[in-house]
């Protein structure tokens, strides 16, 4: 009887030890901060190209890594202490172009696409400036407020050009 009880206690102790090791290891694995999907504007020749990228916030700075390997040389890393300005703004873009409205009008009816000509979609932009470089980011519709809040929570002043009317 004592032998069965001691086996159970040893198996329970082994399980508790395994769980505590996993919990300790997971704490070390989570050293990177929040990660957000953005689009990084890069120059190729004389053209500006938007490419998918990820911005990661760490304790000391940000890292912007393009998703495509062809743009891997455009990786940017900025320490929070190096960042001079962060400008946040948006531009309005029509939901549907005039050509698209004409095509829809021909297919459906004449008056159906008229409301789409007056609807505008917002594109959110952020420019991070340092002494040695910069990054122009197109933010998503759902994460633009979170990214601005991440900068503010880390002591970086974000100039909201939307409110300033610039």
N, C-alpha and C positions, 0 to 999 in steps of 0.2 A: 504494500500500500504506500509506504514512504517512498519507494522507488518510482511509482507512477506520479506522485505529487512532485518529486524533484525533477522528473523529466518535463512535466508541464511548466514548472517555473523556469527551467532553463530554456525551453522553447519560447516562452513569453518574454524572457529577458533578451533573447536573440532578436525577436521581432522588434522590441522597443529600441534596441541598439541600432538595428537596421533603419528604422524610421527616423531616429535622431540623426544618423549620418546623412540620410537623404535630405532632411530639412536643412542641415548645416551646409551641405554642398549646393543646394538650390539658392541659398543666400549669396554665395560667392558667384554663382552663375549670372546673377541679375545685376551686373555692374554697369551696363549701359542704360541710358535713360530712355525717355519716350522717343518713338520713331514715327515720322509722318511721311506720307506720300505727297510729293510736290513735283513740279516740272521746273527744271533748271534751264535757263536760257544761256546757250553757248554760241560762240561765233565759229562758223566754218567758212573760211574765205571772207567774202563780203556779206554773207547772210547770217542772220540770227536764227537759230534752230532751238525749239523747245524739246527737251528730252525728259523722260520719266526719271525721277531720282528720289532718294530717301534722305530726309534730314533727321539726324539723330542728335539729341541733346544729352550731353554728359555733364559731369560736375565741373569741368574746366572750360568746355567750349562746345561748338557745334561741328558736325561733320556732314557734308553734303556729298553723297555718292550717287553718280548716275547708274541706272539699271543696265544700260547697254554697254557692252565691252568696247565698242568703237569710241565711246566717250569717256573711257576710264581715265584718260589724262586730264579730264576736267574736274577731278575730285577736289573739293575745297574743305579746308579745315581752318576754323577761326576760334581763337580763345576769346572768352567773354571780355577780357581786359583789352584786347586788340580792337574790338568793335567800336567804331566811332559813332555811326548812325545806323538805325534801322528804320526805313521808311515803309509805311504800309498804306496801300491805296487800292482803288478799284476803277475799272473802266466798264462802261455799259456797252453791250454788243447786242444788236437785234437778234431775237430768237430765230428768225427765219429771214433769209436774204430776199431782196426784191425778185431776183430770178427764181428763187424757190417758191415765192408766193405766186408768181405768174404760172409756174408749172402746176402747183396745187390747184390754182383757180381753173386751169384748163381741165384738170382731171376731175375735180369734185363739182365745184360751182364757182360762180364769179365772186360771190360775197363771203364765202367761208374763210379764206385766208386773211381777210382784211384785219381782224383783231391781232393776228400774229405779227403784222407789220409794226404795231405800236408797243408790243411787249419787248422788254429789254432784259437780257441776262447779264449779271454782273460777273466780271472776271477780277479776282483778287490778286494783287501783286505785292511783293515785298522785296526791297533792295537792302542788302547787308553790305555796308561799307567799312573797310579797314584802311589802314595806312598803306598796306602792301597789295590789296586786292579788293574784289567785290564779288557779289553773287546776286543775280536777278532771279527771283523765284516766282512762279505762278502757283498760287495756292489753290487748294480745292475748295469747293463750295461748302464742305462740311467741316474742314479743319482749319480754316483761316483764323478764327477766333482763338482756337487752342494754341496755335503756333505763336501768335502775338502774346498770349498769356504766358507761354513758356519763356519767351525772352524777358518779359517784365518780371516774372518770378525769379529770374537769375540776375536781376539788377541792371539789365540793359534797357535804356530808354527807347521806346518805340514811338516815332513821330507818326501820328495818325493823320495823313494828308487828307483823308476823307472829311474829318471834322474841321481841319484847318482851312479847307476850301481851296487848296492849291492844285 
